[in-house]
Amino acid sequence: MAFSPTSMSTKNSSDTEVASVITAPPPSYNSTTQLHSRIKSFFSPTATPSPPSSFTVPDDFDLTNQKGFKSNSWFTPAHLNTQKGIRRVASAPNANKLLFKQQQQHAPPPPTTNGAHSLYHHSSKEVIGSMPAFGSPLHQQHPQRKAFRRTYSSASIKVKQLQVGPSSFVKIRMLGKGDVGRVMLVKQKNTDKLFAMKVLSKKNMIKRNKVKRALAEQEILATSNHPFIVTLYHSFQSQDYLYFVMEYCVGGEFFRALQLRPGKCLNEEGAQFYAAEVIAALEYLHLHGFIYRDLKPENILLHQSGHIMLTDFDLSKGSTPPGDPGVVKSTSPNLPPSIDTKCCVNNLRTNSFVGTEEYIAPEVIKGCGHTSSVDWWTLGILIYEMLYGTTPFKGSNRSETFSRVLHCDAMFSYQPAPYQQRTPSSACKGLIRRLLHKDEGRRLGSRAGASDIKAHPFFKTVNFALLRHQVPPIVPLIQMPNGIDALNFRKMLPESISLDLETDIHVDRTVTNPSALIGTNNNTNPFEKFNSMTLYHEGDSDSECDQS
């Protein structure tokens, strides 16, 4: 999402001041039937003009006027909306009308594929320089589904008292696992809705010193409301585990989707599209004072429509409080000013050695501290990997990789098959080189953040305000209702230690027994700041629209 604040100014048409006298209005003016009250106030000697309201970014949440539980339907095309319960979303003027016309004129049938890549629909458009047509149907498999629109303002998030617990869900299968936990596909008993449940072991987090990471992840998920960031619905804890109940992204990992493509890569048009969505998500995080620090294909999920969803925020770092955003004046009289998100994270510099080996920025390797510029470095690596199927500085071992990151430049050749006759455009190569500048102070994005990158010629054809209305290059195939078969996820080995959701009981953060947790001292509870809550997202509920 992008904010475009505008300022109004007035200028005298002449440099000569002319004295004028405004006489008092006649007695008949006091009659309210003669003139409108607003005209009357103009002549009132006591009337003073109201000062113009300053541009502010809301950072709090309205905890009143709670509404019903929300389902997930962010990317429904505008032409499918019904008149009842429609929610206004931030978009370009007349976007709905434009999308409706496009749908009427260009309504192609859903693409079909065969063979090893049948898990995803791939766009048949391979012409570099043109963006995918927007307005095409994204949910052909479920034409009868009611369509609602998600709103993205801060006040649309409603925080309520926790209404579920571990026993409210039934395990279906495991989607992924890490060193301190796992992610499972679960179904809520009373609604049959599917969610991704992230379960973190308290003991393992204490052993590996990752408690603060879990708290940071909850803070980001609980305060984020963006179409390209995964949605959190519930968070709670038991004596031994922390739980995040999140949106289930049917499309699976973006990394796996790339691996199943010919050449394990995208053409330039596809890389441009997904890079734009990542920029929009990073801009939102920076605006709220967070740097991501772990961008890579494995941490990007695909929504059922094919749009990206950032996830895994345990390495993210926040600035408390975030700085105020600035305004970048446009160099063109036809373009509005843009937001300087660099100001929001200006005071944030950390020395942590975090990240993924092939994506780590030079300043992280040097240990001299890093800022939000590390996110733009990782964006450059991601764009390169989308084009070539590999990262630009990959070595045979960690030492060689780090040496290449510090001393080598990215090399550009022909793309792998089936794009072997193409090399990236000069604008694309120029963007990657500027994002991969070794000096973080001269790296693209170091001046005004995402606005610098969005203004680069490579994104000249991209309308960032309408990204979520466009048809992505990769649309996941859904064979079973709601993706309950997890077709687009890797097969996982059986759990070594099975978690019984029925017997695991939710506890309040104040009653957790610290003595039962390995590594705690002075009888303190390291998870006392972990909040148990249920989040509602306005415009995302069938019941809410029915009540409107």
Buried (B, 14 or more C-beta within 10 A) or exposed (E): BBBEBEEEEEEEEEEEEEEEEEEEEEEEEEEEEEBEEEEBEEEEEEEEEEEEEEBEBEEEBBEEEEBBBBBBBBBBBBBBBEEEBBBEBEBEEEBBEBBBEBBEEEEEEEBEEEEEBEBBBBBEBBEBEEBBBBBBBBBEEEEEEBBBBBBBBBBBBBBEEBEBBBBBBEBBEBBBBEEBBBBBBBBBEEEEBBBBBBBBBBBBBBEEEBBEBBBBBBBBBBBBBBBBBBBBBBBBBBBBBBBBBBBBBBBBBBBBBBEBBBBBBBBBBBBBBBBBBBBBBBBBBBBBBBBBBBBBBBBBBBBBBBBBBBBBBBBBBBBEEBBEBBBBEBEEEEEEBBBBBBBBBBEBBBEEEBBBBBBBBBBBBEEEEBBBBBBBBBBBBBBBBBBBBEBBBBBEEEEEBBBBBEEEEBEBEEBBEEBEEBBBBEBBBBBBBBBBBBEBEEBBBBEBBBBBBBBBEBBEEBBBBBBBBBBBBBBBBBEEEBBBBBBBBEEBEEEEEEBEBEEBEBBEBEEBEBEEBEBBEEEEBBBEEBBBBBBBBBBBBBEBBEEE
